[in-house]
Amino acid sequence: MSDKTNILLAEDSAVFAMGLKLILSAEADIAQIDTATDPLSAMAYLREHPDTDLVIIDISLTREQDGLTLLERIKETFPAMRTMVLSQHKTPAYMQQAISYGANAYLAKDSSPEEITRAVKRVAAGYSFFFGETIPDEMRSEILRPKKIGENTAFSKLSAKEREALQLITYGYSNRQIATAMQVATTTIDTYKERIKNKLGFDTIVECVAYAVAEHLVETR
């Protein structure tokens, strides 16, 4: 990723897209912001511009293919691409699905411009940032409730090394960077991730990180 961020905004409201572009264009570290009004044109754009750093996705795009479908396709086609859902919906089901599909952030559209800008910068830089200021803590906890019984002790089941690995994952470190920091083999990090998922009761490491962030179990810088 370059020092400046290239963004695709998947948004069908021309007014909202224009306002968001004005807000983000004022930032010196934003290189380019392009828009797509539907999932098909968004995917076509990303195939032509695979170096896009961040895709900001609205859920309500078209009846045929909504933003969550687009999110799923992006993560299948470009697994490393950073994604952020920016939606009017504060619905636990939507938030849970977005996180399970690998979204790096979920913010409501009534978030302040400063909050959206901060989220964009953090997500583009690789850090984990999942919820904006207008999504209540109790809602975050509800949608990220571990599947296993004994959720209050789930985190305590992690070893010191697994907690350290989870913290570094939260910071956006790659497997190689985590391995270097922890002085272990890269393959060991994959083992840690599997153990973390099993102990916390989630299917993906993204859900584990989101849960840890929502419950304030890790630092988010």
GIBELZI-V668426 format. One record per residue. N is the residue number from 1. RES is the residue in one small letter. PHI is phi in radians with two decimals (999 if undefined). NEAR is the number of other C-alpha atoms within 12 Angstrom. Layout:
n: [N N]
res: [RES RES]
phi: [PHI PHI]
near: [NEAR NEAR]
This chain:
n: [1 2 3 4 5 6 7 8 9 10 11 12 13 14 15 16 17 18 19 20 21 22 23 24 25 26 27 28 29 30 31 32 33 34 35 36 37 38 39 40 41 42 43 44 45 46 47 48 49 50 51 52 53 54 55 56 57 58 59 60 61 62 63 64 65 66 67 68 69 70 71 72 73 74 75 76 77 78 79 80 81 82 83 84 85 86 87 88 89 90 91 92 93 94 95 96 97 98 99 100 101 102 103 104 105 106 107 108 109 110 111 112 113 114 115 116 117 118 119 120 121 122 123 124 125 126 127 128 129 130 131 132 133 134 135 136 137 138 139 140 141 142 143 144 145 146 147 148 149 150 151 152 153 154 155 156 157 158 159 160 161 162 163 164 165 166 167 168 169 170 171 172 173 174 175 176 177 178 179 180 181 182 183 184 185 186 187 188 189 190 191 192 193 194 195 196 197 198 199 200 201 202 203 204 205 206 207 208 209 210 211 212 213 214 215 216 217 218 219 220 221]
res: [m s d k t n i l l a e d s a v f a m g l k l i l s a e a d i a q i d t a t d p l s a m a y l r e h p d t d l v i i d i s l t r e q d g l t l l e r i k e t f p a m r t m v l s q h k t p a y m q q a i s y g a n a y l a k d s s p e e i t r a v k r v a a g y s f f f g e t i p d e m r s e i l r p k k i g e n t a f s k l s a k e r e a l q l i t y g y s n r q i a t a m q v a t t t i d t y k e r i k n k l g f d t i v e c v a y a v a e h l v e t r]
phi: [999 -1.32 -1.17 -1.85 -1.74 -1.75 -2.12 -1.94 -1.87 -1.62 -2.63 -1.63 -1.63 -1.10 -1.16 -1.14 -1.06 -1.11 -1.13 -1.17 -1.10 -1.11 -1.12 -1.31 -1.15 -1.30 -1.49 -1.17 -1.62 -1.75 -1.48 -2.68 -2.28 -1.94 -2.22 -2.43 -1.71 -2.66 -1.03 -1.11 -1.21 -1.13 -1.15 -1.08 -1.08 -1.16 -1.17 -1.43 -2.29 -1.18 -1.55 -1.02 -1.47 -2.62 -2.00 -1.76 -2.09 -1.58 -1.28 -1.53 -1.81 -2.37 -1.18 -1.30 -2.45 -1.56 -1.16 -1.21 -1.11 -1.07 -0.99 -1.07 -1.17 -1.09 -1.18 -1.28 -1.54 -2.26 -0.98 -1.53 -1.20 -1.41 -2.36 -2.45 -1.55 -2.21 -2.35 -1.37 -1.49 -1.91 -1.90 -0.91 -1.10 -1.13 -1.12 -1.10 -1.16 -1.06 -1.18 -1.16 -1.42 1.81 -1.08 -1.58 -2.86 -2.41 -2.17 -1.49 -1.23 -1.55 -1.14 -1.24 -0.97 -1.13 -1.18 -1.12 -1.09 -1.10 -1.12 -1.01 -1.14 -1.20 -1.16 -1.09 -1.42 1.83 -1.36 -1.58 -2.58 -1.87 -2.33 -1.45 -1.19 -1.63 -1.78 -1.06 -1.01 -1.15 -1.25 -1.06 -1.11 -1.11 -1.38 -1.90 -1.21 -1.01 -1.30 -1.49 -1.20 1.48 -1.07 -1.19 -1.86 -1.04 -1.15 -1.20 -1.34 -1.26 -1.28 -1.06 -1.17 -1.18 -1.15 -1.10 -1.09 -1.10 -1.11 -1.22 -1.10 -1.05 -1.29 1.56 -1.23 -1.37 -0.98 -1.12 -1.14 -1.13 -1.06 -1.14 -1.14 -1.66 1.02 -2.34 -1.26 -1.04 -1.11 -1.15 -1.15 -1.09 -1.11 -1.04 -1.08 -1.12 -1.15 -1.09 -1.07 -1.13 -1.29 -1.51 1.48 -2.06 -1.52 -2.24 -1.22 -1.07 -1.13 -1.10 -1.15 -1.05 -1.09 -1.12 -1.20 -1.10 -1.59 1.02 -1.62 -2.31 -1.48 -2.02 1.14]
near: [18 15 13 22 30 34 39 46 44 46 37 27 23 17 13 23 27 20 19 32 29 18 22 32 23 17 22 15 22 28 23 26 31 31 34 31 32 32 36 23 23 36 33 21 24 31 18 12 20 24 22 34 36 46 45 51 46 43 41 26 31 22 13 14 22 28 42 39 31 42 44 28 27 36 27 15 16 24 19 24 34 40 48 49 50 47 36 25 23 28 21 24 17 31 39 36 27 43 39 29 32 38 47 49 48 48 43 33 30 19 25 18 25 18 27 35 30 28 36 47 33 30 36 37 29 30 31 44 44 46 46 35 25 24 30 20 20 15 24 34 26 22 31 37 28 33 21 18 12 15 22 20 14 28 33 17 20 27 18 15 24 30 32 26 40 44 35 32 40 38 29 30 23 22 27 21 19 31 24 18 20 25 17 19 17 20 16 21 32 23 21 32 36 24 28 38 32 24 30 38 30 31 26 28 36 35 41 45 45 46 42 38 32 34 29 20 23 25 23 27 16]
